[in-house]
Amino acid sequence: MAASQQTLQESLTSLAPAEVLIWAKKFFTRRSTLYAAFLDKEGPTFASFRGQGGEEIVIGVAPAEGGTRVTGSTYLFDMQLARFLSTLPGVQS
């Protein structure tokens, strides 16, 4: 995966935007490993988390055709971000 793909990742889900943010808060704050992250800031369309060494993870949501577009950005937690996005339900065709 290229560095630009690691730092910015996207997915499309059938969940509503508010549900995605709730899902993200549960996913990132319940990790009991070195890669746990804690809610830093939030709004109706985003949530940002702080992790080890102040590393930031930002999740943004926007309505899209057929579901919700979820965009995540991070520098060091790219594997955890990819894992989070993979847990979201897909969109029905």
N, C-alpha and C positions, 0 to 999 in steps of 0.2 A: 504494500500500500504506500503510495507517495505521501510525502509530508503534508501536502495540502489536503489530501483525503483523510489523513489522520486528525487534523486539527478542526475540520469542518465536515460533519456527517449529517445526512438527511434520511428521513424515512416518511412513509405515508401510512397512516393508521386509521382505523374505523372509529377510534375513540374520539370523543369531543375534546376540544382544547383544554378545558378545565380538568378533565379526567386524566389527560396526559401529564399535567403538572402535578396532580396528586400522586400519580404512579411514580413520577420522577422523585418526588420527595420521599416516598417510601423506599424506593430502590437505593438511592444514594445514601440516605441517612441510616439505613439498617445494616450496612456493611460493617462487619466487625474486624476487618483486616486493615492493613496499612493504607488501603485505598479508600477508606471511609471519607465522606464529604458531608459537610453540614450546611444547611440552608443559610445563605448570606442575605440575599435580597429576592423579592418576588413582586410580581405584578400580574395583571390579567393575561398577559401573553408571554411571560417568561419566568424563569426561576434560575437563580445563580447559586452555586454551592462553592464552599472553600474546603480544600482538602489539605493533605500533607504539605508542609512548607508553603502554604498559602495558595497552592495551585487552584485555579478556578475552572469550573465546569458551568457552562451556560446552556440552558435549554430554552428554545423559543418555539412557539406554536402559532399556526395561522390556518384558518379555514382554507381548504383546497377542494377542488372538484373530487367528489367521492369520499372525502374524509378530512383529516387534519394533517398538514405538513408539519413535521417535527424536525427542527434543526438543532444540532448540538455542536458546541465548540469547546475545545480544550487543547492543551498542549501536551501534558504528560499522561492524562487519564484516557487516552484514545481507546484502549482495550475495554475499559469499563463503560465508556460511552457507547461503543459498538455493542457491547453485551446488553446495555439498557435498551437500545433501539431494537435489538433482536427479540426482546420480550414483549414488545407491543404487538397487539393483534393486527393482522394485515387488513387490506381493504377487499371487500367482496367484489368480484367482477360482474 
